[in-house]
Amino acid sequence: MNDNLRIIISGGGTGGHIFPALSIANAIKEARPDTEILFVGAEGRMEMQRVPAAGYKIVGLPVAGFDRKNMLKNFAVIVRLIRSQIMARKIISDFRPHAAVGVGGYASGPTLRMAGTMGIPTLIQEQNSYAGVTNKLLAAKAEKICVAYPGMEKFFDKNKIIMTGNPVRQGLLDNKLTKEEAIKSFGLNPSKKTILIVGGSLGARTLNNCVMHAMDKIKQSDVQFIWQTGKFYINEAKKCYSEAGSPEMIHTTDFISDMNAAYTAADLVVSRAGAGSISEFCLLGKPVILVPSPNVAEDHQTKNAMALVDKNAAVYVKDSEAEEKLIDTAIELANDTTKLNALSENIKELAFHNSAAIIAEEVFKLADKYKKEHGR
């Protein structure tokens, strides 16, 4: 095997884990192009397509999450976990990494655990303001823990914590479109305030229901919407949109391929409160209404949202109250330029720049030290 640095990056399951993982990998390759990178993901999960599409090799483990509602199903999960640990050991033995990075998600558990057991230095990246179960378990053996929120010493050893922020998707700040061009690209009117409603690539039922139940209200307002429904809800959304007369002030789509254009067009964003999305809003200075998903571990999205709300950097609407309040709140806020400007300035103050490059440098420190000490 050659003398290049070799790094394993493990985790995934959602875009919130995959985007940071790819950003870290790209930052590593940009700084030191000869570095060899191997991803380890979970079979059948999103990373098994997204990572190869980005130009990296990935191997899959049969690991799966525990079923908290039906404990009897977890026997099979335990068997998969044991198999995954055995496979992870072989992957590490064959690849011989100088460091391993975990970004959260099913696969990072067995991979980082095995790496630590085998003496490979590990770094974990925690995106949320409330640490995930996998990262809390891995923290004891991790040498460095990169975080995006203050106060994380309640979960991790304060001497291991490095405040880096969350890496975001590549090219986010490379937009070349003017606001007018961006709005026109969605077939909308550049003279009107524009609200972007985005529930992620899969969609968010609550956000979609809010739009569908408020079609008449939207039609009567002087505000227009870019509505990303997610692939699971597009047929239902299109039916509702058609029955409402296909209002010209609503652009309806299941997926937005050019998020730069969508962000540039938007005066206001309505979103769930995933850590990756919040990091993007901070960097771009986007006023946002956050509707945290109630279907996540430890209600961590609400904690993410409140970290901004407490600094007057976002507006919070509870999921259970969204159908009653969200669209009214969004239309009112979109027309309040003073409030929009204040939110934009406050959220910019929370932004971290060059997060991926900072994390890459920490990975290099671990890898170079290990390589020097072990002579390989």
GUDRENKE-975169 format. One record per residue (C-alpha): x, y, z; residue in one letter. Coordinates in nm, 4 decimals. Example, Ala and Ser with C-alpha at 12.3 -4.5 7.8 and 13.67 -1.06 7.14 Angstrom:
<sites>
SITE         xx         yy         zz   res
SITE     1.2300    -0.4500     0.7800     A
SITE     1.3670    -0.1060     0.7140     S
</sites>
This chain:
<sites>
SITE         xx         yy         zz   res
SITE     0.0000     0.0000     0.0000     M
SITE     0.1308     0.3469    -0.0850     N
SITE     0.2384     0.6204     0.1548     D
SITE    -0.0675     0.8464     0.1178     N
SITE    -0.2889     0.9372     0.4099     L
SITE    -0.5911     0.7086     0.4368     R
SITE    -0.9112     0.8313     0.6019     I
SITE    -1.2393     0.6505     0.6717     I
SITE    -1.5566     0.8594     0.6922     I
SITE    -1.8650     0.6848     0.8264     S
SITE    -2.2309     0.7706     0.8779     G
SITE    -2.5327     0.8849     0.6823     G
SITE    -2.8977     0.7921     0.6586     G
SITE    -3.0192     1.1455     0.5911     T
SITE    -2.8984     1.4493     0.4004     G
SITE    -2.8234     1.6066     0.7380     G
SITE    -2.5454     1.3523     0.7847     H
SITE    -2.4412     1.3018     0.4229     I
SITE    -2.3861     1.6694     0.3287     F
SITE    -2.1406     1.7269     0.6180     P
SITE    -1.9610     1.3996     0.5405     A
SITE    -1.9128     1.4921     0.1750     L
SITE    -1.8107     1.8473     0.2661     S
SITE    -1.5421     1.7148     0.5011     I
SITE    -1.4207     1.4711     0.2340     A
SITE    -1.4026     1.7478    -0.0259     N
SITE    -1.2111     1.9733     0.2150     A
SITE    -0.9636     1.6916     0.2836     I
SITE    -0.9095     1.6325    -0.0894     K
SITE    -0.8767     2.0040    -0.1603     E
SITE    -0.6069     2.0473     0.1031     A
SITE    -0.4241     1.7216     0.0355     R
SITE    -0.5319     1.5700    -0.2975     P
SITE    -0.3349     1.2475    -0.2517     D
SITE    -0.5401     1.1443     0.0520     T
SITE    -0.7335     0.8212     0.0044     E
SITE    -1.0876     0.8329     0.1421     I
SITE    -1.3196     0.5385     0.2031     L
SITE    -1.6800     0.5896     0.3118     F
SITE    -1.8621     0.3323     0.5214     V
SITE    -2.2419     0.3538     0.5106     G
SITE    -2.5504     0.1491     0.5868     A
SITE    -2.6916    -0.0827     0.3222     E
SITE    -3.0073     0.0509     0.1609     G
SITE    -2.9654     0.4024     0.2932     R
SITE    -2.9289     0.7277     0.1009     M
SITE    -2.5499     0.7450     0.1281     E
SITE    -2.5072     0.4324    -0.0879     M
SITE    -2.6203     0.6417    -0.3894     Q
SITE    -2.5155     0.9937    -0.2904     R
SITE    -2.1532     0.9154    -0.2036     V
SITE    -2.0609     0.7367    -0.5317     P
SITE    -2.2388     1.0165    -0.7209     A
SITE    -1.9966     1.2582    -0.5530     A
SITE    -1.6999     1.0517    -0.6721     G
SITE    -1.6087     0.8545    -0.3597     Y
SITE    -1.5926     0.4824    -0.2897     K
SITE    -1.8325     0.3476    -0.0268     I
SITE    -1.8893     0.0085     0.1347     V
SITE    -2.2123    -0.0795     0.3132     G
SITE    -2.2798    -0.2462     0.6469     L
SITE    -2.6045    -0.4346     0.7244     P
SITE    -2.6575    -0.2230     1.0360     V
SITE    -3.0071    -0.0938     1.1221     A
SITE    -3.1638     0.1136     1.3969     G
SITE    -3.3367    -0.0256     1.7029     F
SITE    -3.7165    -0.0463     1.7001     D
SITE    -3.8306     0.1313     2.0150     R
SITE    -4.1949     0.0323     1.9661     K
SITE    -4.1509    -0.3412     1.9063     N
SITE    -3.8633    -0.4775     2.1119     M
SITE    -3.9061    -0.8302     1.9701     L
SITE    -3.7839    -0.7056     1.6322     K
SITE    -3.4540    -0.6027     1.7860     N
SITE    -3.3095    -0.9553     1.7913     F
SITE    -3.2529    -0.9239     1.4178     A
SITE    -3.1110    -0.5741     1.4710     V
SITE    -2.8575    -0.7105     1.7220     I
SITE    -2.7529    -0.9831     1.4780     V
SITE    -2.7032    -0.7156     1.2103     R
SITE    -2.4992    -0.5070     1.4531     L
SITE    -2.2677    -0.7987     1.5337     I
SITE    -2.2240    -0.8722     1.1629     R
SITE    -2.1536    -0.5039     1.0990     S
SITE    -1.8851    -0.4934     1.3663     Q
SITE    -1.7142    -0.7999     1.2180     I
SITE    -1.7302    -0.6435     0.8707     M
SITE    -1.6051    -0.3078     1.0021     A
SITE    -1.3032    -0.4778     1.1580     R
SITE    -1.2151    -0.6374     0.8237     K
SITE    -1.2688    -0.3098     0.6343     I
SITE    -1.0347    -0.1306     0.8751     I
SITE    -0.7759    -0.4103     0.8608     S
SITE    -0.7763    -0.4045     0.4809     D
SITE    -0.7811    -0.0261     0.4329     F
SITE    -0.5463     0.0528     0.7247     R
SITE    -0.6699     0.4095     0.7870     P
SITE    -0.4680     0.6693     0.9726     H
SITE    -0.7856     0.8229     1.1172     A
SITE    -1.1622     0.7659     1.1165     A
SITE    -1.4371     1.0286     1.1093     V
SITE    -1.7965     0.9711     1.2235     G
SITE    -2.0788     1.2064     1.1304     V
SITE    -2.3676     1.0216     1.2972     G
SITE    -2.6093     0.7684     1.1560     G
SITE    -2.6293     0.3909     1.1872     Y
SITE    -2.3002     0.2979     1.0188     A
SITE    -2.0805     0.5269     1.2251     S
SITE    -2.1482     0.3221     1.5411     G
SITE    -1.9793    -0.0089     1.4518     P
SITE    -1.7189     0.1593     1.2297     T
SITE    -1.5929     0.4147     1.4823     L
SITE    -1.6197     0.1674     1.7687     R
SITE    -1.4021    -0.0825     1.5854     M
SITE    -1.1568     0.1873     1.4796     A
SITE    -1.1164     0.2989     1.8404     G
SITE    -1.0753    -0.0587     1.9620     T
SITE    -0.8055    -0.1159     1.7000     M
SITE    -0.6148     0.1954     1.8068     G
SITE    -0.7121     0.4174     1.5108     I
SITE    -0.7661     0.7797     1.6208     P
SITE    -1.1287     0.8895     1.5783     T
SITE    -1.3051     1.2230     1.5370     L
SITE    -1.6804     1.2621     1.5635     I
SITE    -1.8875     1.5473     1.4279     Q
SITE    -2.2082     1.6266     1.6156     E
SITE    -2.4436     1.8451     1.4108     Q
SITE    -2.7193     1.9043     1.6662     N
SITE    -2.7548     2.0999     1.9877     S
SITE    -2.8594     1.7756     2.1576     Y
SITE    -2.6094     1.4943     2.1048     A
SITE    -2.7267     1.1791     1.9272     G
SITE    -2.7147     0.8404     2.0972     V
SITE    -2.4482     0.7033     1.8626     T
SITE    -2.2126     0.9959     1.9171     N
SITE    -2.2620     0.9872     2.2934     K
SITE    -2.1583     0.6218     2.2936     L
SITE    -1.8575     0.6884     2.0689     L
SITE    -1.7378     0.9947     2.2592     A
SITE    -1.5429     0.8028     2.5243     A
SITE    -1.2892     0.6717     2.2717     K
SITE    -1.2976     0.9704     2.0355     A
SITE    -0.9947     1.1977     2.0454     E
SITE    -1.1765     1.5028     1.9094     K
SITE    -1.5425     1.6036     1.8994     I
SITE    -1.6446     1.8791     1.6574     C
SITE    -1.9656     2.0612     1.7521     V
SITE    -2.1855     2.3418     1.6191     A
SITE    -2.3531     2.4667     1.9382     Y
SITE    -2.2275     2.5963     2.2737     P
SITE    -2.2990     2.4024     2.5917     G
SITE    -2.2083     2.0607     2.4498     M
SITE    -1.9898     1.9829     2.7528     E
SITE    -2.3031     1.8433     2.9127     K
SITE    -2.2689     1.5521     2.6690     F
SITE    -1.8960     1.5338     2.5994     F
SITE    -1.5587     1.5793     2.7676     D
SITE    -1.4936     1.9532     2.7405     K
SITE    -1.1252     1.8896     2.6679     N
SITE    -1.2147     1.7056     2.3463     K
SITE    -1.4656     1.9595     2.2133     I
SITE    -1.3800     2.1870     1.9201     I
SITE    -1.6364     2.4466     1.8099     M
SITE    -1.6354     2.4212     1.4307     T
SITE    -1.9947     2.4662     1.3166     G
SITE    -2.1574     2.2352     1.0634     N
SITE    -2.0156     2.1860     0.7141     P
SITE    -2.2768     2.2692     0.4500     V
SITE    -2.3341     2.1499     0.0954     R
SITE    -2.0705     2.2554    -0.1560     Q
SITE    -2.1284     2.5644    -0.3672     G
SITE    -2.3824     2.7170    -0.1313     L
SITE    -2.2132     3.0569    -0.1432     L
SITE    -2.1291     3.0459    -0.5146     D
SITE    -2.4598     3.1776    -0.6445     N
SITE    -2.4341     3.3906    -0.9596     K
SITE    -2.8055     3.4728    -1.0023     L
SITE    -2.9593     3.8049    -0.9105     T
SITE    -3.2707     3.7945    -0.6938     K
SITE    -3.4855     3.8893    -0.9948     E
SITE    -3.3336     3.6117    -1.2087     E
SITE    -3.3801     3.3605    -0.9287     A
SITE    -3.7484     3.4462    -0.8820     I
SITE    -3.8133     3.4340    -1.2565     K
SITE    -3.6509     3.0877    -1.2743     S
SITE    -3.9466     2.9629    -1.0692     F
SITE    -4.1994     3.1398    -1.2908     G
SITE    -4.2859     3.3929    -1.0230     L
SITE    -4.3157     3.7730    -1.0023     N
SITE    -3.9973     3.9586    -0.8966     P
SITE    -4.2007     4.2467    -0.7546     S
SITE    -4.3650     4.0295    -0.4868     K
SITE    -4.2366     3.8955    -0.1556     K
SITE    -4.1423     3.5289    -0.1870     T
SITE    -4.1677     3.2567     0.0769     I
SITE    -3.9788     2.9285     0.0369     L
SITE    -4.1402     2.6309     0.2093     I
SITE    -3.9065     2.3343     0.2227     V
SITE    -3.9519     2.0084     0.4098     G
SITE    -3.6462     1.8236     0.2830     G
SITE    -3.6135     1.5790    -0.0066     S
SITE    -3.8711     1.3424     0.1451     L
SITE    -4.1065     1.6195     0.2507     G
SITE    -4.2791     1.7169     0.5743     A
SITE    -4.6478     1.6328     0.6092     R
SITE    -4.7245     1.9149     0.8503     T
SITE    -4.5771     2.1835     0.6228     L
SITE    -4.7597     2.0432     0.3209     N
SITE    -5.0915     2.0275     0.5082     N
SITE    -5.0474     2.3908     0.6104     C
SITE    -5.0204     2.4980     0.2464     V
SITE    -5.3010     2.2740     0.1216     M
SITE    -5.5426     2.3947     0.3898     H
SITE    -5.4606     2.7603     0.3234     A
SITE    -5.4910     2.7806    -0.0550     M
SITE    -5.7669     3.0435    -0.0437     D
SITE    -5.5731     3.2507     0.2093     K
SITE    -5.2593     3.2361    -0.0067     I
SITE    -5.4537     3.3364    -0.3197     K
SITE    -5.5923     3.6413    -0.1405     Q
SITE    -5.2528     3.7539    -0.0095     S
SITE    -4.9979     3.9599    -0.2003     D
SITE    -4.7248     3.7023    -0.1287     V
SITE    -4.5983     3.4159    -0.3475     Q
SITE    -4.4631     3.0734    -0.2529     F
SITE    -4.2004     2.8257    -0.3699     I
SITE    -4.3380     2.5005    -0.2292     W
SITE    -4.1146     2.1938    -0.2145     Q
SITE    -4.3417     1.9065    -0.1211     T
SITE    -4.0984     1.6147    -0.1138     G
SITE    -4.1408     1.3056    -0.3288     K
SITE    -4.3901     1.1332    -0.0973     F
SITE    -4.6447     1.4151    -0.1138     Y
SITE    -4.6189     1.5553    -0.4650     I
SITE    -4.9252     1.3815    -0.6112     N
SITE    -5.1468     1.4914    -0.3236     E
SITE    -5.0076     1.8442    -0.3448     A
SITE    -5.0545     1.8687    -0.7216     K
SITE    -5.4161     1.7522    -0.6898     K
SITE    -5.4859     2.0210    -0.4282     C
SITE    -5.3031     2.2824    -0.6363     Y
SITE    -5.5071     2.1925    -0.9442     S
SITE    -5.8360     2.1971    -0.7552     E
SITE    -5.7466     2.5459    -0.6278     A
SITE    -5.7181     2.6643    -0.9894     G
SITE    -5.3403     2.6316    -1.0226     S
SITE    -5.2744     2.9705    -0.8570     P
SITE    -4.9940     3.1592    -1.0300     E
SITE    -4.8434     3.2734    -0.6988     M
SITE    -4.7455     2.9170    -0.6017     I
SITE    -4.4611     2.7216    -0.7633     H
SITE    -4.5103     2.3559    -0.6682     T
SITE    -4.2359     2.0938    -0.6988     T
SITE    -4.1318     1.7715    -0.5296     D
SITE    -3.7616     1.8559    -0.5318     F
SITE    -3.5541     2.1698    -0.5883     I
SITE    -3.2299     2.0837    -0.7647     S
SITE    -3.0918     2.4383    -0.7438     D
SITE    -3.1198     2.5390    -0.3800     M
SITE    -2.8975     2.8411    -0.4447     N
SITE    -3.1676     2.9836    -0.6708     A
SITE    -3.4399     2.9018    -0.4185     A
SITE    -3.2554     3.0678    -0.1309     Y
SITE    -3.1734     3.3719    -0.3457     T
SITE    -3.5380     3.4092    -0.4467     A
SITE    -3.6713     3.3783    -0.0919     A
SITE    -3.7388     3.6722     0.1375     D
SITE    -3.8382     3.4203     0.4043     L
SITE    -3.7866     3.0463     0.4512     V
SITE    -4.0182     2.8041     0.6306     V
SITE    -3.8416     2.4848     0.7303     S
SITE    -3.7953     2.2012     0.9729     R
SITE    -3.5102     2.2566     1.2190     A
SITE    -3.2459     2.0111     1.1061     G
SITE    -2.8960     2.1197     1.2057     A
SITE    -2.7635     2.1220     0.8477     G
SITE    -3.0437     2.3439     0.7220     S
SITE    -2.9984     2.5837     1.0120     I
SITE    -2.6274     2.6125     0.9341     S
SITE    -2.7162     2.7082     0.5768     E
SITE    -2.9647     2.9720     0.6913     F
SITE    -2.6995     3.1217     0.9213     C
SITE    -2.4373     3.1440     0.6470     L
SITE    -2.6842     3.2999     0.4039     L
SITE    -2.8474     3.5283     0.6604     G
SITE    -3.1940     3.3996     0.5698     K
SITE    -3.4932     3.4959     0.7867     P
SITE    -3.6612     3.1697     0.8813     V
SITE    -3.9660     3.0263     1.0522     I
SITE    -3.8716     2.6937     1.2093     L
SITE    -4.1288     2.4181     1.2607     V
SITE    -3.9325     2.1430     1.4379     P
SITE    -4.0236     1.7848     1.3573     S
SITE    -4.1687     1.6038     1.6607     P
SITE    -4.0589     1.2693     1.5137     N
SITE    -3.6882     1.2859     1.5975     V
SITE    -3.4813     1.1469     1.8830     A
SITE    -3.4836     1.3475     2.2065     E
SITE    -3.6860     1.6227     2.0334     D
SITE    -3.3501     1.7596     1.9182     H
SITE    -3.4987     1.9783     1.6426     Q
SITE    -3.6846     2.1873     1.8989     T
SITE    -3.3583     2.2345     2.0874     K
SITE    -3.1877     2.3362     1.7608     N
SITE    -3.4641     2.5882     1.6917     A
SITE    -3.4658     2.7386     2.0397     M
SITE    -3.0907     2.8012     2.0209     A
SITE    -3.1792     3.0546     1.7467     L
SITE    -3.5098     3.1785     1.8864     V
SITE    -3.3445     3.2679     2.2184     D
SITE    -3.1141     3.5023     2.0245     K
SITE    -3.3991     3.6562     1.8191     N
SITE    -3.2527     3.4891     1.5109     A
SITE    -3.5574     3.2833     1.4044     A
SITE    -3.9319     3.2497     1.4563     V
SITE    -4.0680     2.9279     1.6109     Y
SITE    -4.4009     2.7621     1.5356     V
SITE    -4.4852     2.4386     1.7170     K
SITE    -4.5727     2.1467     1.4886     D
SITE    -4.9056     2.0826     1.6624     S
SITE    -5.0069     2.4477     1.6116     E
SITE    -4.8753     2.4891     1.2580     A
SITE    -5.1978     2.4304     1.0629     E
SITE    -5.3646     2.7043     1.2648     E
SITE    -5.0792     2.9570     1.2738     K
SITE    -4.8053     2.8941     1.0181     L
SITE    -4.9330     3.0506     0.6945     I
SITE    -5.0757     3.3566     0.8737     D
SITE    -4.7446     3.4031     1.0547     T
SITE    -4.5455     3.3597     0.7314     A
SITE    -4.7532     3.6073     0.5286     I
SITE    -4.7431     3.8662     0.8059     E
SITE    -4.3684     3.8287     0.8521     L
SITE    -4.2931     3.8398     0.4784     A
SITE    -4.4581     4.1827     0.4680     N
SITE    -4.2642     4.3143     0.7696     D
SITE    -3.9357     4.4350     0.6189     T
SITE    -3.8049     4.5661     0.9512     T
SITE    -3.8518     4.2297     1.1208     K
SITE    -3.7028     4.0421     0.8237     L
SITE    -3.3931     4.2603     0.8321     N
SITE    -3.3509     4.2106     1.2072     A
SITE    -3.3817     3.8330     1.1754     L
SITE    -3.1306     3.8333     0.8903     S
SITE    -2.8725     4.0322     1.0870     E
SITE    -2.9173     3.8204     1.4002     N
SITE    -2.8911     3.4842     1.2267     I
SITE    -2.5752     3.5938     1.0412     K
SITE    -2.4101     3.6459     1.3787     E
SITE    -2.4440     3.2721     1.4478     L
SITE    -2.2726     3.1572     1.1281     A
SITE    -1.9532     2.9532     1.1213     F
SITE    -1.7350     2.9899     0.8132     H
SITE    -1.5025     2.7260     0.6646     N
SITE    -1.6296     2.4536     0.8988     S
SITE    -1.5305     2.1682     0.6663     A
SITE    -1.1761     2.3017     0.6250     A
SITE    -1.1354     2.3413     1.0007     I
SITE    -1.2520     1.9835     1.0609     I
SITE    -1.0229     1.8576     0.7837     A
SITE    -0.7246     2.0178     0.9589     E
SITE    -0.8166     1.8393     1.2824     E
SITE    -0.8353     1.5104     1.0907     V
SITE    -0.4899     1.5742     0.9455     F
SITE    -0.3458     1.6348     1.2931     K
SITE    -0.4760     1.2986     1.4135     L
SITE    -0.3724     1.1116     1.0999     A
SITE    -0.0238     1.2625     1.0772     D
SITE     0.0441     1.1870     1.4421     K
SITE    -0.0730     0.8270     1.4051     Y
SITE     0.1322     0.7792     1.0885     K
SITE     0.4444     0.9192     1.2530     K
SITE     0.4045     0.7020     1.5624     E
SITE     0.3285     0.3804     1.3709     H
SITE     0.5510     0.4320     1.0686     G
SITE     0.2878     0.3405     0.8126     R
</sites>
